[in-house]
Amino acid sequence: MNEYDPISPDETNATPGTPGDGGSDEGFGAAPEVTAAEQGHGSGARRKLLSRKSTWLVAAVLACVVAGVSIGVAETSGSSSSTTTAAAATATAGQGGPFSGASAGSGSNARSGPEPGGSSGTVTSVSGTTFTLTTPVGEKVTVNESSSTTYLDGSASSTASAITTGSGVLVLGTVNSTTIAATQVTIEPSGSSYTTASSAVTALQQGQQSTAVSIGAIPSNYTEGQGTIVTGTAADQATSAALAVYPGGIVDRVVQLSNGEYEVHYIGTNMHHIFVSSSFQVVGAN
């Protein structure tokens, strides 16, 4: 019995040992005689006491096990939750879509959605209000027309019926990856710079390592991600200027830099940035 066990009346009255056997009770006098009935009664009491002790012991062990499991589950759950939260934060901080560029999210020109831009090439198929053009380096672009799309043949007004397979075109509009919602389609004459391949421009598949290109004057303090996205006439003029000199890719946004120049963002080719002056003259590319 330990010091926390309750004392049974039977235990206080029972005297272990027998007279003269060298037991621990020797010297205290002879033990009173115990009848068979009393012995039976004592044995039953001890059995009950042992049974109660066993029940308390099992209950105590089970309580410890349950407590340990609960703590373990809580710690594991907390750890898992922290890990998931950290992973989600990391994934959110580094997220970016196709062609979003290395600096996506770090500057004012980081794309938040489709922006004004365009492309040029040769019409390869026409279906209803949609046609496909192939750029001089083989990029496929889907062009969606609408009731607000305007058409030019050179500088003269034209109509959608003038868009036929084999036509050279310059398309301006809102760009979403390789699809353009056209605001203006200009039919270009045979041999136009918009449809003639440039030796400086090569096709680049998504995920392919780009070869280093640096042509002309690049602003000395330029850092990718700086500038402000422009729309309207300025975006159209900068896009047209860039595609006239370096056709083959898709312009998916135009930003104006602090020095007044424009950075035309290019996708689908080895070039990614074409720099256009405030008077809409191409001055460099990389």
ABEGO torsion letter per residue (X at the ends): XBAABBBBAAAAABBBEBBGAGBAABGAEBBBBBBAAAAAAAAAAAAAAAAAAAAAAAAAAAAAAAAAAAAAAAAAAAAAAAAAAAAAAAAAAABBBBGAEAABGABAABBAEBBBBEBBEBBABBBEABBBBBBAAGBBBBBBBBAABBBBBEABBBBAAABBBGBBBBBBEBBBEABBBBABBBBBBBGBAAABBBAABBBBBBGBBBBBBBBEBBBAABBBGBEBBBBEAAAAAAAAAAAAABBGBBBABBBBBAAGBBBBBBBGBABABBBBBAAGBBABBX
